[in-house]
Amino acid sequence: MQTSIENKPDPNKLLDWYDYNAREMPWRIGPKKRLSGIRPNPYHVWLSEIMLQQTTVAYVKPYFTKFTTKWPTIFDLANAKDEEVMGAWAGLGYYARARNLLKCARLIAKEKSGKFPQAFDALLKLPGVGPYTASAIASIAYDIPETVVDGNVERVISRIFDVHTELPKAKKELSFLAKQLTPKIRSGDYAQAIMDLGATICKPKVPSCEICPWENHCDSRKAGTAKSLPRKLKKTKKPVRYGIAYFVERVDGAILTEIRQPNGLLGGMLSLPSSAWGDSFRDDPPIDGDWEIKDTIVKHTFTHFDLNLKVMHVTVESEQTPKRGQFLKPDEFNPNNLPTVMRKVWQSIKY
């Protein structure tokens, strides 16, 4: 590593700032409560960190509240039905997280007596837990001095040390530098403090350097480069995939649905039937009927591609049997249990 750490900032200054400026979150034990001896709930820390992957704090808050109200303990979540959890997760995206959430909950409940391990290496062995999440659980839940590096922390560290290497290539260097600052005590508070610093002061476009507790130790502040950091490689244009969604209503009000394959995109989710998604619209209706093609194209963005869906609608008689999927009666079907893209299809018909 070429970057100098001689002028590294004092973690205690950041902790002093955090004691008065910590964001309030439903899963967080604030610094005052923590100093009084109240410990974080590892279940809450784990659940929030899984939800927060690739998702904002504001968007996650209502989901976290919904989950912890419906399943207040790891045992409750472990005993939940797959379709209920997947339905509650609908809208958060990245549905592999929800599948791993259930796997992990059941492993913890069955093999760990409901208790999350504390050691980083042991946490890494849990389904859906990578290095970042393992560090976050160890640090925030157990005060173990592991280094937590998310996008906010990368931005703070790149500016503090004026690192111009482009992300993602810079990740190793930034993690190394972040580790040099991680204190041996109050590690959980520190992990949350540096994330809060990035979220509220060291913001992407307009950093509030004049009120930053580390202002005097920021190399990019001195060099006038803060607003341009961190540097990132230009994103390549996403490919576009095409498909057809089929909205089938029965005369008695039932809706044709299907459960998507467990290992694919939106795996295990309740869905409206659709054709395969590929480089063209390929018709594959799940039932015979006089189909109506809707004018609207439903568009949705996934991590690695954009999706354009044609929507086709038909009403069928009660005795008709679908080629695939099953009908759910009105009291059984809840559109809120559909993934976001299929809720868009539902809305294109119903609204």
Contacts in CASP RR format, 6 or more apart in sequence:
PFRMAT RR
TARGET T0000
AUTHOR 0000-0000-0000
METHOD contacts of the structure
MODEL  1
MQTSIENKPDPNKLLDWYDYNAREMPWRIGPKKRLSGIRPNPYHVWLSEI
MLQQTTVAYVKPYFTKFTTKWPTIFDLANAKDEEVMGAWAGLGYYARARN
LLKCARLIAKEKSGKFPQAFDALLKLPGVGPYTASAIASIAYDIPETVVD
GNVERVISRIFDVHTELPKAKKELSFLAKQLTPKIRSGDYAQAIMDLGAT
ICKPKVPSCEICPWENHCDSRKAGTAKSLPRKLKKTKKPVRYGIAYFVER
VDGAILTEIRQPNGLLGGMLSLPSSAWGDSFRDDPPIDGDWEIKDTIVKH
TFTHFDLNLKVMHVTVESEQTPKRGQFLKPDEFNPNNLPTVMRKVWQSIK
Y
1 173 0 8 1.000
1 176 0 8 1.000
1 177 0 8 1.000
3 161 0 8 1.000
3 162 0 8 1.000
3 163 0 8 1.000
3 173 0 8 1.000
3 177 0 8 1.000
4 161 0 8 1.000
5 161 0 8 1.000
5 177 0 8 1.000
5 180 0 8 1.000
7 217 0 8 1.000
7 219 0 8 1.000
8 160 0 8 1.000
8 180 0 8 1.000
8 181 0 8 1.000
8 217 0 8 1.000
9 160 0 8 1.000
9 181 0 8 1.000
9 213 0 8 1.000
9 214 0 8 1.000
9 217 0 8 1.000
9 218 0 8 1.000
10 217 0 8 1.000
11 181 0 8 1.000
11 182 0 8 1.000
11 183 0 8 1.000
11 190 0 8 1.000
12 183 0 8 1.000
13 213 0 8 1.000
13 214 0 8 1.000
14 190 0 8 1.000
14 193 0 8 1.000
14 194 0 8 1.000
14 197 0 8 1.000
14 213 0 8 1.000
14 214 0 8 1.000
15 31 0 8 1.000
15 183 0 8 1.000
15 186 0 8 1.000
15 189 0 8 1.000
15 190 0 8 1.000
15 193 0 8 1.000
16 213 0 8 1.000
17 193 0 8 1.000
17 197 0 8 1.000
17 213 0 8 1.000
18 31 0 8 1.000
18 189 0 8 1.000
18 190 0 8 1.000
18 192 0 8 1.000
18 193 0 8 1.000
18 196 0 8 1.000
18 197 0 8 1.000
19 31 0 8 1.000
19 32 0 8 1.000
21 196 0 8 1.000
21 200 0 8 1.000
22 28 0 8 1.000
22 30 0 8 1.000
22 31 0 8 1.000
22 192 0 8 1.000
22 193 0 8 1.000
22 196 0 8 1.000
23 57 0 8 1.000
23 196 0 8 1.000
23 199 0 8 1.000
23 200 0 8 1.000
24 30 0 8 1.000
25 48 0 8 1.000
25 57 0 8 1.000
25 61 0 8 1.000
26 61 0 8 1.000
26 64 0 8 1.000
26 65 0 8 1.000
26 68 0 8 1.000
27 40 0 8 1.000
27 41 0 8 1.000
27 44 0 8 1.000
27 45 0 8 1.000
27 47 0 8 1.000
27 48 0 8 1.000
27 64 0 8 1.000
28 40 0 8 1.000
28 192 0 8 1.000
29 38 0 8 1.000
29 39 0 8 1.000
29 40 0 8 1.000
30 189 0 8 1.000
31 189 0 8 1.000
34 40 0 8 1.000
34 189 0 8 1.000
39 141 0 8 1.000
40 140 0 8 1.000
40 141 0 8 1.000
41 141 0 8 1.000
42 115 0 8 1.000
42 116 0 8 1.000
42 137 0 8 1.000
42 141 0 8 1.000
42 142 0 8 1.000
43 73 0 8 1.000
43 74 0 8 1.000
43 116 0 8 1.000
44 64 0 8 1.000
44 68 0 8 1.000
45 136 0 8 1.000
45 137 0 8 1.000
45 140 0 8 1.000
45 141 0 8 1.000
46 104 0 8 1.000
46 116 0 8 1.000
46 129 0 8 1.000
46 133 0 8 1.000
46 137 0 8 1.000
46 141 0 8 1.000
47 64 0 8 1.000
47 67 0 8 1.000
47 68 0 8 1.000
47 77 0 8 1.000
47 101 0 8 1.000
48 60 0 8 1.000
48 64 0 8 1.000
49 132 0 8 1.000
49 133 0 8 1.000
49 136 0 8 1.000
49 137 0 8 1.000
50 97 0 8 1.000
50 100 0 8 1.000
50 101 0 8 1.000
50 128 0 8 1.000
50 133 0 8 1.000
51 60 0 8 1.000
51 63 0 8 1.000
51 64 0 8 1.000
51 67 0 8 1.000
51 92 0 8 1.000
51 97 0 8 1.000
52 60 0 8 1.000
53 94 0 8 1.000
53 97 0 8 1.000
53 133 0 8 1.000
54 94 0 8 1.000
54 303 0 8 1.000
55 92 0 8 1.000
55 93 0 8 1.000
55 94 0 8 1.000
57 199 0 8 1.000
59 92 0 8 1.000
60 92 0 8 1.000
63 88 0 8 1.000
63 89 0 8 1.000
63 92 0 8 1.000
66 88 0 8 1.000
67 77 0 8 1.000
67 88 0 8 1.000
70 76 0 8 1.000
70 80 0 8 1.000
70 88 0 8 1.000
71 77 0 8 1.000
71 80 0 8 1.000
74 105 0 8 1.000
74 108 0 8 1.000
74 109 0 8 1.000
74 114 0 8 1.000
75 109 0 8 1.000
75 114 0 8 1.000
77 85 0 8 1.000
77 101 0 8 1.000
77 102 0 8 1.000
77 105 0 8 1.000
78 102 0 8 1.000
78 105 0 8 1.000
78 106 0 8 1.000
78 108 0 8 1.000
78 109 0 8 1.000
78 110 0 8 1.000
79 109 0 8 1.000
80 102 0 8 1.000
82 102 0 8 1.000
82 268 0 8 1.000
83 259 0 8 1.000
83 270 0 8 1.000
83 337 0 8 1.000
85 98 0 8 1.000
85 101 0 8 1.000
85 102 0 8 1.000
86 95 0 8 1.000
86 98 0 8 1.000
86 99 0 8 1.000
86 268 0 8 1.000
86 269 0 8 1.000
86 270 0 8 1.000
86 337 0 8 1.000
87 269 0 8 1.000
87 270 0 8 1.000
87 336 0 8 1.000
87 337 0 8 1.000
87 338 0 8 1.000
89 95 0 8 1.000
89 97 0 8 1.000
89 98 0 8 1.000
89 101 0 8 1.000
90 269 0 8 1.000
90 336 0 8 1.000
90 337 0 8 1.000
90 338 0 8 1.000
90 339 0 8 1.000
90 340 0 8 1.000
90 343 0 8 1.000
91 339 0 8 1.000
91 340 0 8 1.000
91 343 0 8 1.000
92 98 0 8 1.000
93 339 0 8 1.000
93 340 0 8 1.000
94 303 0 8 1.000
95 265 0 8 1.000
95 266 0 8 1.000
95 267 0 8 1.000
95 268 0 8 1.000
95 269 0 8 1.000
95 339 0 8 1.000
96 267 0 8 1.000
97 128 0 8 1.000
99 262 0 8 1.000
99 267 0 8 1.000
99 268 0 8 1.000
100 127 0 8 1.000
100 128 0 8 1.000
101 128 0 8 1.000
103 127 0 8 1.000
103 128 0 8 1.000
104 126 0 8 1.000
104 127 0 8 1.000
104 128 0 8 1.000
104 129 0 8 1.000
107 126 0 8 1.000
107 127 0 8 1.000
108 114 0 8 1.000
108 115 0 8 1.000
108 116 0 8 1.000
108 126 0 8 1.000
116 123 0 8 1.000
116 126 0 8 1.000
116 137 0 8 1.000
116 141 0 8 1.000
117 123 0 8 1.000
117 126 0 8 1.000
118 138 0 8 1.000
118 141 0 8 1.000
118 142 0 8 1.000
118 144 0 8 1.000
119 138 0 8 1.000
119 144 0 8 1.000
120 134 0 8 1.000
120 135 0 8 1.000
120 138 0 8 1.000
120 144 0 8 1.000
120 146 0 8 1.000
123 129 0 8 1.000
123 133 0 8 1.000
123 134 0 8 1.000
123 137 0 8 1.000
123 138 0 8 1.000
124 130 0 8 1.000
124 131 0 8 1.000
124 134 0 8 1.000
126 134 0 8 1.000
129 137 0 8 1.000
132 148 0 8 1.000
132 149 0 8 1.000
132 150 0 8 1.000
134 146 0 8 1.000
135 146 0 8 1.000
135 147 0 8 1.000
135 148 0 8 1.000
135 149 0 8 1.000
135 191 0 8 1.000
136 146 0 8 1.000
136 148 0 8 1.000
136 191 0 8 1.000
138 144 0 8 1.000
138 146 0 8 1.000
139 145 0 8 1.000
139 146 0 8 1.000
139 147 0 8 1.000
139 148 0 8 1.000
139 187 0 8 1.000
139 188 0 8 1.000
139 190 0 8 1.000
139 191 0 8 1.000
140 148 0 8 1.000
140 188 0 8 1.000
140 191 0 8 1.000
140 192 0 8 1.000
143 185 0 8 1.000
143 186 0 8 1.000
143 187 0 8 1.000
143 188 0 8 1.000
144 187 0 8 1.000
145 182 0 8 1.000
145 183 0 8 1.000
145 184 0 8 1.000
145 187 0 8 1.000
146 182 0 8 1.000
146 187 0 8 1.000
146 191 0 8 1.000
147 175 0 8 1.000
147 178 0 8 1.000
147 179 0 8 1.000
147 182 0 8 1.000
147 191 0 8 1.000
148 191 0 8 1.000
148 194 0 8 1.000
148 195 0 8 1.000
149 157 0 8 1.000
149 171 0 8 1.000
149 174 0 8 1.000
149 175 0 8 1.000
149 178 0 8 1.000
150 195 0 8 1.000
152 194 0 8 1.000
152 195 0 8 1.000
152 196 0 8 1.000
152 197 0 8 1.000
152 198 0 8 1.000
152 199 0 8 1.000
152 202 0 8 1.000
153 174 0 8 1.000
153 178 0 8 1.000
153 194 0 8 1.000
153 195 0 8 1.000
153 198 0 8 1.000
154 167 0 8 1.000
154 170 0 8 1.000
154 171 0 8 1.000
154 174 0 8 1.000
154 230 0 8 1.000
155 198 0 8 1.000
155 202 0 8 1.000
155 204 0 8 1.000
155 229 0 8 1.000
155 230 0 8 1.000
156 194 0 8 1.000
156 197 0 8 1.000
156 198 0 8 1.000
156 202 0 8 1.000
157 163 0 8 1.000
157 174 0 8 1.000
157 177 0 8 1.000
157 178 0 8 1.000
157 181 0 8 1.000
158 170 0 8 1.000
158 174 0 8 1.000
158 220 0 8 1.000
158 229 0 8 1.000
158 230 0 8 1.000
158 231 0 8 1.000
159 202 0 8 1.000
159 207 0 8 1.000
159 218 0 8 1.000
159 219 0 8 1.000
159 220 0 8 1.000
159 221 0 8 1.000
159 225 0 8 1.000
159 226 0 8 1.000
159 229 0 8 1.000
159 230 0 8 1.000
160 177 0 8 1.000
160 214 0 8 1.000
160 217 0 8 1.000
160 218 0 8 1.000
160 219 0 8 1.000
160 220 0 8 1.000
161 177 0 8 1.000
161 219 0 8 1.000
161 220 0 8 1.000
162 219 0 8 1.000
162 220 0 8 1.000
162 222 0 8 1.000
162 223 0 8 1.000
162 225 0 8 1.000
162 229 0 8 1.000
163 170 0 8 1.000
163 173 0 8 1.000
163 174 0 8 1.000
163 177 0 8 1.000
163 229 0 8 1.000
163 230 0 8 1.000
164 225 0 8 1.000
164 229 0 8 1.000
164 231 0 8 1.000
165 173 0 8 1.000
165 231 0 8 1.000
166 230 0 8 1.000
166 231 0 8 1.000
166 232 0 8 1.000
166 233 0 8 1.000
167 230 0 8 1.000
167 231 0 8 1.000
167 232 0 8 1.000
167 233 0 8 1.000
168 233 0 8 1.000
169 233 0 8 1.000
170 230 0 8 1.000
170 231 0 8 1.000
174 230 0 8 1.000
178 194 0 8 1.000
181 194 0 8 1.000
182 190 0 8 1.000
182 191 0 8 1.000
183 190 0 8 1.000
197 212 0 8 1.000
197 213 0 8 1.000
197 214 0 8 1.000
201 207 0 8 1.000
201 208 0 8 1.000
201 211 0 8 1.000
201 212 0 8 1.000
202 208 0 8 1.000
202 212 0 8 1.000
205 227 0 8 1.000
206 227 0 8 1.000
207 226 0 8 1.000
207 227 0 8 1.000
209 215 0 8 1.000
209 218 0 8 1.000
209 221 0 8 1.000
209 226 0 8 1.000
212 218 0 8 1.000
212 221 0 8 1.000
215 221 0 8 1.000
218 226 0 8 1.000
220 226 0 8 1.000
220 229 0 8 1.000
238 301 0 8 1.000
238 304 0 8 1.000
238 305 0 8 1.000
238 306 0 8 1.000
239 304 0 8 1.000
239 305 0 8 1.000
239 306 0 8 1.000
240 305 0 8 1.000
240 306 0 8 1.000
240 307 0 8 1.000
240 308 0 8 1.000
241 277 0 8 1.000
241 278 0 8 1.000
241 279 0 8 1.000
241 305 0 8 1.000
241 306 0 8 1.000
241 307 0 8 1.000
241 308 0 8 1.000
242 277 0 8 1.000
242 278 0 8 1.000
242 279 0 8 1.000
242 280 0 8 1.000
242 281 0 8 1.000
242 307 0 8 1.000
242 308 0 8 1.000
242 309 0 8 1.000
242 310 0 8 1.000
243 274 0 8 1.000
243 275 0 8 1.000
243 276 0 8 1.000
243 277 0 8 1.000
243 278 0 8 1.000
243 281 0 8 1.000
243 282 0 8 1.000
243 307 0 8 1.000
243 308 0 8 1.000
243 309 0 8 1.000
243 310 0 8 1.000
244 274 0 8 1.000
244 275 0 8 1.000
244 281 0 8 1.000
244 282 0 8 1.000
244 283 0 8 1.000
244 284 0 8 1.000
244 309 0 8 1.000
244 310 0 8 1.000
244 311 0 8 1.000
244 312 0 8 1.000
245 272 0 8 1.000
245 273 0 8 1.000
245 274 0 8 1.000
245 298 0 8 1.000
245 309 0 8 1.000
245 310 0 8 1.000
245 311 0 8 1.000
245 312 0 8 1.000
245 342 0 8 1.000
245 345 0 8 1.000
246 256 0 8 1.000
246 272 0 8 1.000
246 273 0 8 1.000
246 274 0 8 1.000
246 275 0 8 1.000
246 285 0 8 1.000
246 286 0 8 1.000
246 287 0 8 1.000
246 291 0 8 1.000
246 312 0 8 1.000
246 314 0 8 1.000
247 255 0 8 1.000
247 272 0 8 1.000
247 311 0 8 1.000
247 312 0 8 1.000
247 313 0 8 1.000
247 314 0 8 1.000
247 345 0 8 1.000
247 346 0 8 1.000
247 349 0 8 1.000
248 255 0 8 1.000
248 256 0 8 1.000
248 273 0 8 1.000
248 286 0 8 1.000
248 287 0 8 1.000
248 313 0 8 1.000
248 314 0 8 1.000
248 315 0 8 1.000
248 316 0 8 1.000
248 322 0 8 1.000
248 327 0 8 1.000
249 255 0 8 1.000
249 256 0 8 1.000
249 313 0 8 1.000
249 314 0 8 1.000
249 315 0 8 1.000
249 316 0 8 1.000
250 256 0 8 1.000
250 315 0 8 1.000
250 316 0 8 1.000
250 317 0 8 1.000
250 318 0 8 1.000
250 320 0 8 1.000
250 327 0 8 1.000
251 315 0 8 1.000
251 316 0 8 1.000
251 317 0 8 1.000
251 318 0 8 1.000
252 318 0 8 1.000
252 329 0 8 1.000
253 329 0 8 1.000
253 330 0 8 1.000
254 327 0 8 1.000
254 328 0 8 1.000
254 329 0 8 1.000
254 330 0 8 1.000
254 333 0 8 1.000
255 272 0 8 1.000
255 327 0 8 1.000
255 328 0 8 1.000
255 330 0 8 1.000
255 333 0 8 1.000
256 272 0 8 1.000
256 273 0 8 1.000
256 286 0 8 1.000
256 287 0 8 1.000
256 322 0 8 1.000
256 325 0 8 1.000
256 326 0 8 1.000
256 327 0 8 1.000
257 270 0 8 1.000
257 271 0 8 1.000
257 272 0 8 1.000
257 273 0 8 1.000
257 325 0 8 1.000
257 326 0 8 1.000
257 327 0 8 1.000
257 328 0 8 1.000
257 333 0 8 1.000
258 270 0 8 1.000
258 271 0 8 1.000
258 272 0 8 1.000
258 273 0 8 1.000
258 286 0 8 1.000
258 324 0 8 1.000
258 325 0 8 1.000
258 326 0 8 1.000
259 268 0 8 1.000
259 269 0 8 1.000
259 270 0 8 1.000
259 271 0 8 1.000
259 325 0 8 1.000
260 266 0 8 1.000
260 267 0 8 1.000
260 268 0 8 1.000
260 269 0 8 1.000
260 271 0 8 1.000
261 267 0 8 1.000
261 268 0 8 1.000
262 268 0 8 1.000
265 302 0 8 1.000
266 339 0 8 1.000
266 341 0 8 1.000
269 338 0 8 1.000
269 339 0 8 1.000
270 337 0 8 1.000
270 338 0 8 1.000
271 338 0 8 1.000
271 339 0 8 1.000
271 342 0 8 1.000
272 338 0 8 1.000
272 342 0 8 1.000
272 345 0 8 1.000
272 346 0 8 1.000
273 286 0 8 1.000
273 322 0 8 1.000
273 324 0 8 1.000
273 325 0 8 1.000
274 309 0 8 1.000
275 281 0 8 1.000
275 282 0 8 1.000
275 283 0 8 1.000
275 284 0 8 1.000
276 282 0 8 1.000
276 284 0 8 1.000
277 307 0 8 1.000
281 310 0 8 1.000
285 291 0 8 1.000
285 312 0 8 1.000
285 323 0 8 1.000
286 322 0 8 1.000
286 323 0 8 1.000
286 324 0 8 1.000
286 325 0 8 1.000
287 314 0 8 1.000
287 316 0 8 1.000
287 320 0 8 1.000
287 321 0 8 1.000
287 322 0 8 1.000
287 323 0 8 1.000
288 320 0 8 1.000
289 314 0 8 1.000
289 316 0 8 1.000
290 314 0 8 1.000
291 312 0 8 1.000
291 313 0 8 1.000
291 314 0 8 1.000
292 312 0 8 1.000
292 313 0 8 1.000
292 314 0 8 1.000
293 310 0 8 1.000
293 311 0 8 1.000
293 312 0 8 1.000
294 310 0 8 1.000
294 311 0 8 1.000
294 312 0 8 1.000
294 313 0 8 1.000
294 348 0 8 1.000
294 349 0 8 1.000
296 311 0 8 1.000
296 348 0 8 1.000
297 308 0 8 1.000
297 309 0 8 1.000
297 310 0 8 1.000
297 311 0 8 1.000
298 308 0 8 1.000
298 309 0 8 1.000
298 311 0 8 1.000
298 341 0 8 1.000
298 344 0 8 1.000
298 345 0 8 1.000
298 348 0 8 1.000
299 306 0 8 1.000
299 307 0 8 1.000
299 308 0 8 1.000
299 309 0 8 1.000
300 306 0 8 1.000
300 307 0 8 1.000
300 309 0 8 1.000
300 340 0 8 1.000
300 341 0 8 1.000
300 344 0 8 1.000
301 307 0 8 1.000
307 341 0 8 1.000
309 341 0 8 1.000
309 345 0 8 1.000
311 345 0 8 1.000
311 348 0 8 1.000
311 349 0 8 1.000
313 349 0 8 1.000
335 343 0 8 1.000
335 346 0 8 1.000
335 350 0 8 1.000
336 343 0 8 1.000
338 346 0 8 1.000
END
